[in-house]
Amino acid sequence: MSFFLVGGGYDEVLDDVYDAFIEEARPFGPSARIAVVVSGPPEVSGARADQLFQIVSSRWPEAEILPIHLTGPGTCPPAEHSETDDAPEPTRSHKPAQSPGPLTSPEPRWTEDPGFTLPEGLDQLAGIIVGGGRVPGYLAGLGPAADQLSRLVRGGAPWLGFSAGAMVTAVTAIQGGWRLQDRQIAPRPDTAQQPDTAQRPDTAQLPHTAQQSTAKTPGELSLAEGLGLVSVTSLAHNDTGSGDGLLLSAVEAGLLGSAVAIDEGTCLRVHHSSGRTQVLGSGLVRWFRRTPDGVLVRSERSPHKEVPPAPPAPRFEGLARVAAATRAARAERGE
């Protein structure tokens, strides 16, 4: 069984990931159930859910899809944070953006259902797909079923998580924030510019300070107890969200022993039984580990991805020429 931790939203370059997820679910039977979990009621998250349904229906038409729309307490963005940078994800189309803009578009809200309950038998599923959005919302919605979800994955069912759906699997989950120890460690959500509005999925790694936050002041790095399914803390959208500084600072400060940052269009596959990892997709995975001498950073790509060569190192000879001319002049003067 594997966790497929995707660093962004649905991406057409990850077909191999979706194929592998379905292949791991097939042994549960020809008409097994696969859950698709999204945050918000159908009128808010229906389009995202339909997109994730296609991962299953296009590869395994006989499988039963169980849609789960999280609408219980804590799932809706707080009113004071209705303008935030982690809006629901659009499809990544690989087409040029038309109108780049700031990360402050209003976020859809809904009326929470105090009587919401998750379906029974989650530990009997053949697999689970969890979409993107706000990390606190998914923790609030799935947290009550953490024991069932643990039994689910221990029983061999695969987990496919997009962005927040990947980040919530950790023992310690990053909820958001951009400051640590009175120092900015990540772009501010209210000032950062979004380079690719049309393509970029939800940016769950850098929301404003959220509910159940460990942060004491607005903008402070916020950590929460995750679902406890994967030992390492993950951060999505690293290439577009500039998350290296956040993880480096968190590990250096001792808040995290280790962490991994995942680019969009990229998946980190974690094998549950052995802990072995594999990088799939078009981007980069970057590991951060605390050592006695500081923080060790290691980058990893898919072995099947061709990487363009780095540009040649620049050679600046101006100052060297000045220095050589100065030495020559001094030699002529006998100095």
C-alpha positions in Angstrom: 0.0 0.0 0.0 1.2 3.5 -0.8 0.5 7.1 0.1 0.5 9.2 -3.0 1.2 12.8 -1.8 0.7 15.3 -4.6 2.2 18.8 -4.3 -0.7 20.5 -6.0 -4.1 20.0 -7.4 -5.2 17.6 -10.1 -2.6 17.6 -12.9 -2.7 15.9 -16.2 1.0 15.0 -16.0 0.4 12.7 -13.1 -1.6 10.0 -15.0 1.0 7.4 -14.0 0.2 8.3 -10.3 -3.5 7.8 -10.8 -2.9 4.5 -12.6 -0.7 3.2 -9.7 -3.3 4.3 -7.2 -6.1 2.3 -9.0 -3.9 -0.7 -9.3 -3.3 -0.8 -5.6 -7.0 -0.6 -5.0 -8.1 -3.3 -7.4 -7.3 -6.3 -5.1 -10.2 -5.3 -2.9 -12.7 -6.6 -5.5 -14.3 -5.7 -8.8 -17.0 -3.5 -7.1 -15.1 -2.1 -4.2 -15.7 1.4 -2.9 -13.3 4.4 -3.2 -14.1 7.6 -1.3 -13.5 11.0 -2.7 -13.3 13.7 0.0 -13.6 17.4 -0.7 -14.2 20.4 1.6 -17.5 22.2 1.2 -21.0 21.3 0.0 -21.6 20.2 -3.6 -22.5 23.8 -4.7 -19.0 24.9 -3.6 -16.8 21.8 -4.3 -18.9 19.9 -6.8 -16.6 20.7 -9.8 -13.5 19.6 -7.8 -15.2 16.4 -6.8 -16.3 15.6 -10.3 -12.7 16.0 -11.5 -11.5 13.5 -8.8 -14.3 11.1 -9.7 -12.8 10.8 -13.2 -9.6 9.4 -11.8 -11.6 6.3 -10.7 -14.4 6.1 -13.3 -12.1 6.4 -16.3 -9.8 3.6 -15.0 -12.2 1.4 -13.0 -15.8 1.8 -14.1 -17.0 -1.0 -11.9 -15.8 0.6 -8.7 -18.3 2.4 -6.5 -17.4 6.0 -5.7 -18.4 7.3 -2.3 -18.5 11.2 -2.4 -17.8 12.9 1.0 -18.4 16.6 1.2 -17.0 17.9 4.5 -19.4 20.5 5.9 -19.1 20.0 9.7 -17.9 22.3 12.4 -14.5 23.8 11.6 -14.5 23.0 7.9 -15.6 26.5 6.6 -13.0 29.3 6.3 -13.4 31.7 9.2 -15.3 34.9 8.2 -12.3 37.1 9.2 -10.2 35.1 6.7 -12.6 35.1 3.8 -9.9 36.7 1.7 -7.0 34.3 1.7 -4.5 32.6 -0.6 -5.7 29.0 -0.3 -8.8 29.0 -2.5 -10.2 25.8 -4.1 -8.0 24.4 -6.7 -8.7 24.8 -10.5 -7.4 22.2 -13.0 -3.8 22.7 -13.9 -4.0 23.1 -17.6 -0.4 24.0 -18.6 -1.7 27.0 -20.5 -0.4 30.5 -20.1 -2.0 32.6 -17.4 -4.2 35.4 -18.7 -4.2 37.8 -15.8 -1.8 37.3 -12.9 -3.1 38.9 -9.7 -2.6 38.9 -5.9 -3.3 36.0 -3.6 -6.3 37.8 -2.0 -9.4 36.5 -3.9 -12.4 35.9 -1.7 -12.7 32.3 -0.6 -16.1 30.5 -0.8 -17.9 30.0 2.5 -20.8 27.9 3.5 -23.1 27.2 6.5 -21.5 24.5 8.6 -23.7 21.5 9.6 -23.4 20.8 13.3 -24.9 17.4 12.8 -22.5 16.3 10.0 -21.1 12.8 10.4 -18.8 10.8 8.2 -20.1 7.7 6.6 -19.7 4.4 8.4 -17.2 1.8 7.3 -14.4 4.1 6.2 -11.9 1.4 7.2 -13.5 -1.0 4.7 -12.8 1.2 1.6 -10.5 0.1 -1.2 -8.9 3.5 -1.3 -9.4 7.2 -0.6 -8.8 10.3 -2.6 -8.6 13.6 -0.6 -8.7 16.9 -2.4 -7.1 20.2 -1.7 -8.1 23.3 0.2 -7.5 24.4 3.8 -5.5 22.1 6.0 -7.5 23.1 9.1 -10.8 22.3 7.4 -9.7 18.8 6.4 -8.3 18.2 9.9 -11.6 19.3 11.4 -13.6 17.1 9.0 -11.5 13.9 9.0 -10.0 14.1 12.5 -12.9 12.3 14.2 -12.2 9.3 11.9 -8.5 9.2 12.4 -8.6 5.7 14.0 -10.7 4.4 11.1 -8.4 6.0 8.6 -5.4 4.4 10.3 -7.0 1.0 10.1 -7.8 1.7 6.5 -4.2 2.3 5.4 -2.9 -0.5 7.6 -5.3 -2.8 5.9 -3.6 -2.1 2.5 -5.9 0.6 1.0 -4.0 3.4 -0.9 -4.3 7.1 -0.1 -4.2 9.8 -2.9 -3.9 13.2 -1.4 -3.8 16.5 -3.3 -2.1 19.5 -1.5 -4.0 19.8 1.8 -5.1 16.2 1.3 -1.4 15.2 1.4 -0.4 17.5 4.2 -3.0 16.3 6.7 -1.5 12.8 6.7 1.5 13.8 8.8 1.9 13.4 12.6 2.6 17.2 12.7 0.8 19.1 10.0 1.5 22.7 8.9 -1.6 24.8 9.0 -0.1 28.0 7.7 1.8 31.2 8.7 4.7 33.1 7.4 6.6 34.3 10.4 8.8 32.5 13.1 10.7 34.1 15.9 9.9 37.6 14.7 11.3 36.9 11.3 9.5 36.5 7.9 10.2 32.9 6.6 7.7 32.8 3.7 5.9 35.2 1.4 3.0 37.1 3.1 -0.3 36.0 1.7 -1.6 39.6 1.5 1.4 40.9 -0.5 2.7 37.9 -2.5 2.0 37.9 -6.2 0.6 34.9 -7.8 2.6 34.2 -11.0 0.1 31.8 -12.6 -3.5 32.4 -11.4 -5.1 30.2 -14.0 -2.9 27.2 -13.4 -2.1 27.3 -9.7 -4.2 25.0 -7.5 -5.0 25.7 -3.9 -2.2 27.1 -1.8 -2.8 25.3 1.4 0.7 25.7 2.7 0.5 29.4 3.4 -3.0 30.3 4.8 -3.6 32.9 7.4 -3.5 31.8 11.0 -6.3 29.3 11.3 -8.5 27.7 13.9 -6.8 25.4 16.5 -3.6 27.1 15.7 -0.3 26.9 17.7 0.5 30.5 16.6 0.3 33.1 19.3 0.4 36.1 16.9 -1.2 36.7 13.4 1.0 35.3 10.7 3.1 33.1 13.0 3.9 29.6 11.8 1.0 27.3 12.8 1.3 23.6 13.4 -1.4 21.1 14.4 -1.7 17.5 15.2 -2.3 15.7 11.9 -3.9 12.4 11.2 -0.7 10.6 12.1 -0.6 8.3 9.1 2.8 9.4 7.8 5.8 10.3 10.0 7.2 13.1 7.9 5.7 16.6 7.7 5.0 17.7 4.1 4.5 21.0 2.4 2.8 21.4 -1.0 3.2 23.9 -3.8 6.9 24.4 -3.0 7.9 25.7 -6.4 5.2 28.3 -6.6 4.8 29.0 -2.8 8.5 29.4 -2.0 8.3 27.0 1.0 12.0 26.3 1.3 12.5 29.1 3.9 9.5 28.0 5.9 10.7 24.4 6.3 14.3 25.3 6.8 13.4 27.7 9.6 11.0 25.2 11.2 13.5 22.4 11.2 16.3 24.7 12.3 14.2 25.9 15.3 13.5 22.3 16.3 9.8 22.5 15.6 10.1 19.7 13.1 12.7 16.9 13.1 12.4 16.5 9.3 10.1 17.7 6.5 9.6 17.4 2.8 8.6 20.0 0.3 6.7 18.9 -2.9 6.4 20.8 -6.1 3.2 21.1 -8.1 2.9 18.5 -10.8 4.9 16.2 -8.5 4.0 13.2 -6.3 5.9 11.7 -3.4 5.0 8.0 -3.1 5.5 6.6 0.3 5.2 2.8 0.7 3.4 2.1 4.0 5.1 -1.2 5.0 8.7 -0.3 4.1 8.8 3.5 4.3 10.5 3.6 0.9 9.8 6.7 -1.2 9.6 7.4 -4.9 9.3 10.7 -6.7 6.9 10.8 -9.7 5.9 13.7 -12.0 7.6 16.7 -13.4 9.0 18.6 -10.4 11.2 18.4 -7.4 11.0 17.0 -3.9 13.2 18.6 -1.3 14.0 16.9 2.0 15.0 18.8 5.2 16.6 17.0 8.1 18.0 18.5 11.3 21.6 17.5 12.1 24.0 18.5 14.9 25.7 20.9 12.4 22.4 22.5 11.1 19.9 21.5 8.5 20.7 19.0 5.8 18.9 19.7 2.5 18.6 17.1 -0.2 16.8 17.4 -3.6 15.2 14.5 -5.5 13.6 14.2 -8.9 11.9 11.4 -10.8 14.5 9.3 -12.4 12.4 9.3 -15.6 12.3 13.1 -15.8 14.7 14.7 -18.2 16.1 17.8 -16.5 17.5 20.6 -18.7 21.2 21.4 -18.1 22.0 24.2 -15.8 23.3 27.4 -17.4 27.1 27.8 -17.4 28.6 29.5 -14.4 29.2 33.2 -15.0 32.8 34.3 -15.4 33.4 37.9 -14.3 36.9 39.0 -15.4 36.6 42.8 -15.0 38.1 43.0 -11.5 40.7 40.5 -12.3 41.9 42.5 -15.2 42.0 45.7 -13.1 44.1 43.8 -10.5 46.4 42.4 -13.1 46.9 45.9 -14.7 47.6 47.3 -11.2 50.3 44.7 -10.5 51.9 45.3 -13.9 52.0 49.1 -13.3 53.6 48.5 -9.9 56.1 46.2 -11.4 57.1 48.8 -14.0 57.6 51.3 -11.3 59.7 48.9 -9.3 57.3 48.7 -6.4 
